[in-house]
């Protein structure tokens, strides 16, 4: 254990060079590298990609523009289905992007019809066994799924994990990478690659001015100081959802959450 005398008399006052080390960027990868990971899978023009949980079709549009693929964009929320259709229309890609309402556990597509599945930040919320089995069903033999998924780590305490997962509609079991990998194998999908992102994307967002953790931390501090009042005014569910959303990126920076990119493959035959 560090003594107070050592802490104040040496560790916090000596110029060891550590400050300079920590001020230097580690050149973190940005979230756009997910498209690089998809490019490495070798998509061909007119390949069908299923975007599971497409939200407003931001990624569907980018996939079409970058790779000239066709996209079936699926989302369970009518609001996002409407927004996705609007974005596809504004991009003049209605002939390349088919937006449908649906869930990851029951995709509106025939067996073996898709070359790829694109799934970003969705599998925390679903019946994982059913969802991954559905990926296998819609993929052609040799087809692959690019999955971005966030998991809990040993650094997140059980009570804070329980609160965070409840607030963000995350199925607790799905936050375990071991469970994810076992479930993928049971669904008949092999794991081609695993790429831990850790805090890289968040570091890049800070360095590039895309995200301010200070703003999220300030919101968390203000919320906690006024929690009873704000819960009364806005409802407990809304308060918890806001808290969970603000803490998500912070926990990635602290190593309590670990974003990871998987490539899953349906074997030939």
Secondary structure, DSSP 8 states (H G I E B T S, - for coil): ---HHHIIIIITTS--SHHHHHHS------TTHHHHHHHTT---TT-EEEEET-TTSHHHHHHHHHH--EEEEEES-HHHHHHHHHHHHHTT-TTTEEEEE-BTTB-SS-TT-EEEEEEES-TTSS-HHHHHHHHHHHEEEEEEEEEEEEEE-TTS-HHHHHHHHHHTT--GGGG-HHHHHHHHHHTTEEEEEEEEEETHHHHHHHHTTS--HHHHHHHHHHHHHTHHHHHHHH-HHHHHHHHHHHHHHHHHHHTSEEEEEEEEEE---
